[in-house]
Amino acid sequence: MVRWVVFDYGEVISRRTTALPAIAALLDADQPEFKEAYFAERFSYDWGRPDLEYWQAVAARLGKSVDAELSERLTRADVVGWSETVPESVQLLEDLHRQGVTMAVLSNAPSSFGRAAEQTNWARLFKHLIFSGDLRLAKPDAGIYRALLEALDAPAEECLFFDDRQENVDGASEAGLHAERWQGAEAARATLRTHGVLP
């Protein structure tokens, strides 16, 4: 029986960021080169690397430099870029919340994003918000799923997890959770009905 429904954040609850051109402009960087550097260093950022170190590493790939003030501006722009939610996803969350379904977020995201997310309107729908940067663990590492289950105080078989990345779905499945690739809110509703979470 599923007692917990766990959602990834990026490209599940939120849209993919559209802020990269604006962030590249803050660094006076070529957009394609910036995008490559941004994602090349992202893994360590999700694993808990501090904001300043992350942006300095991105800048170093571009032959640029970043100080603390610029790092704060880049971080703010980056957080805003990942903050636009998908209306259909939020409606699903609202519907589940109204029905008393207990939910959590498990997101690969830096701590700075976690602090901003905790202040959003949608955060109230969740019992737990878990961000990789706080744990210094990231999906699909097995340790983050163990940390999730410990936080929820629930066995793996009582949890249904949605993520847009197949490797994270596979990691959750290996940890014993019910896990599904996110294909949009309507597909998720069908899965939730299959598990008896929605009528």
C-alpha positions in Angstrom: 0.0 0.0 0.0 1.4 3.4 -1.0 1.4 5.9 1.9 3.8 8.4 0.5 4.1 10.0 -2.9 7.5 11.6 -3.6 8.2 14.0 -6.4 11.3 15.3 -8.0 11.2 19.1 -8.5 13.0 20.2 -11.7 11.0 19.5 -14.9 8.4 17.7 -12.7 6.9 20.5 -10.5 8.9 23.2 -12.4 9.6 24.0 -16.0 13.1 23.7 -17.3 14.9 27.0 -16.7 14.9 29.7 -19.3 17.3 31.9 -17.4 20.5 30.7 -18.9 20.9 33.5 -21.5 20.4 36.1 -18.8 22.9 34.3 -16.5 25.4 34.1 -19.4 25.0 37.8 -19.9 25.9 38.5 -16.3 29.2 36.7 -17.0 29.5 38.4 -20.4 29.9 34.9 -21.8 28.9 33.2 -25.1 25.6 31.4 -24.5 26.5 27.9 -25.9 29.8 27.9 -24.0 28.1 29.1 -20.8 25.4 26.4 -21.1 28.1 23.7 -21.4 30.0 25.0 -18.4 26.9 25.5 -16.3 25.9 21.8 -16.7 29.4 20.4 -16.5 29.8 21.7 -13.0 26.2 21.1 -11.9 26.8 17.6 -10.5 29.2 18.9 -7.7 26.8 21.8 -7.0 23.9 19.3 -6.4 26.3 17.4 -4.1 26.7 20.4 -1.8 29.4 22.6 -3.4 28.9 26.2 -2.1 27.5 28.8 -4.5 30.6 30.8 -4.8 32.8 27.7 -5.6 30.3 26.6 -8.2 30.1 29.9 -10.0 33.9 30.2 -9.9 34.3 26.8 -11.4 31.8 27.7 -14.2 33.6 31.0 -14.8 37.0 29.3 -14.9 35.8 27.2 -17.8 35.0 30.4 -19.6 38.1 32.3 -18.7 36.2 34.6 -16.4 36.3 35.4 -12.7 33.5 35.6 -10.1 33.6 37.4 -6.7 31.1 37.0 -3.9 28.9 39.8 -5.0 28.6 38.4 -8.6 28.0 34.9 -7.2 25.0 36.2 -5.2 23.6 37.8 -8.4 24.1 34.6 -10.4 22.6 32.5 -7.7 19.5 34.7 -7.5 19.0 34.5 -11.2 19.5 30.8 -11.2 17.0 30.2 -8.5 14.4 32.4 -10.3 15.0 30.5 -13.5 14.1 27.2 -11.8 11.1 28.6 -10.0 8.4 28.7 -12.7 6.0 25.8 -11.9 3.9 23.8 -14.3 0.2 24.6 -13.6 -0.9 21.0 -14.2 1.6 19.6 -11.8 0.7 22.1 -9.1 -3.0 21.2 -9.6 -2.2 17.6 -9.1 -0.3 18.4 -5.9 -3.3 20.4 -4.7 -5.7 17.6 -5.5 -3.5 15.1 -3.6 -3.2 17.4 -0.7 -6.9 17.9 -0.4 -7.4 14.2 -0.3 -4.9 13.8 2.6 -2.1 12.2 0.6 1.2 12.6 2.3 3.9 13.9 0.0 7.6 14.8 -0.1 10.0 16.4 -2.5 13.4 14.7 -3.3 15.3 17.0 -5.5 18.9 17.3 -6.8 19.3 20.9 -6.1 21.8 23.2 -4.3 21.0 24.3 -0.7 20.4 27.9 -1.9 17.5 26.7 -4.1 16.2 24.6 -1.1 16.0 27.7 1.1 14.1 29.6 -1.6 11.8 26.6 -2.3 10.8 26.4 1.4 9.3 29.9 1.1 7.0 29.1 -1.9 3.3 28.6 -1.8 3.6 25.0 -3.1 5.9 24.0 -0.2 3.0 23.9 2.2 1.7 20.8 0.3 4.6 18.6 1.4 5.5 17.0 4.7 9.2 16.9 3.7 11.3 18.9 1.3 14.7 17.1 0.8 17.4 18.7 -1.3 20.6 17.0 -2.3 22.8 20.0 -1.5 21.8 19.7 2.2 22.6 16.0 2.4 25.8 16.1 0.3 24.2 13.2 -1.6 22.4 13.2 -4.9 20.3 10.9 -7.0 20.8 8.2 -8.2 23.2 7.4 -5.3 21.7 4.8 -3.1 22.4 6.8 0.0 19.9 9.5 -0.9 17.1 7.0 -1.1 18.0 5.7 2.3 18.1 9.2 3.7 14.6 9.8 2.2 13.1 6.7 3.8 14.7 7.6 7.1 13.2 11.1 6.9 9.8 9.7 6.0 10.1 6.9 8.6 8.5 4.6 6.0 9.4 1.3 4.3 10.4 1.6 0.6 7.3 -0.4 -0.5 5.0 2.3 0.9 6.5 5.0 -1.3 5.8 6.0 -4.9 8.4 8.2 -6.5 8.2 10.3 -9.7 11.3 11.6 -11.5 12.0 12.9 -15.1 15.3 11.1 -15.3 15.4 7.4 -15.9 18.6 6.9 -13.9 16.9 8.4 -10.8 13.9 6.2 -11.4 16.1 3.1 -11.6 18.0 4.1 -8.5 14.7 4.4 -6.6 13.5 1.1 -7.9 16.8 -0.6 -6.8 16.2 0.9 -3.3 12.8 -0.8 -3.3 10.5 2.1 -3.9 7.7 2.1 -6.5 9.2 4.4 -9.1 7.9 5.9 -12.3 9.3 8.1 -15.0 7.5 11.4 -15.1 5.5 11.8 -18.2 3.3 14.7 -17.1 0.5 15.2 -14.6 -2.2 13.3 -16.5 0.0 10.2 -16.8 0.9 10.5 -13.1 -2.8 10.6 -12.2 -3.3 7.3 -14.0 -0.3 5.8 -12.1 -1.7 7.1 -8.8 -5.1 5.4 -9.6 -3.3 2.1 -10.3 -1.7 2.3 -6.9 -5.0 3.2 -5.2 -3.8 6.7 -4.2 -6.5 8.4 -6.4 -10.0 7.1 -7.0 
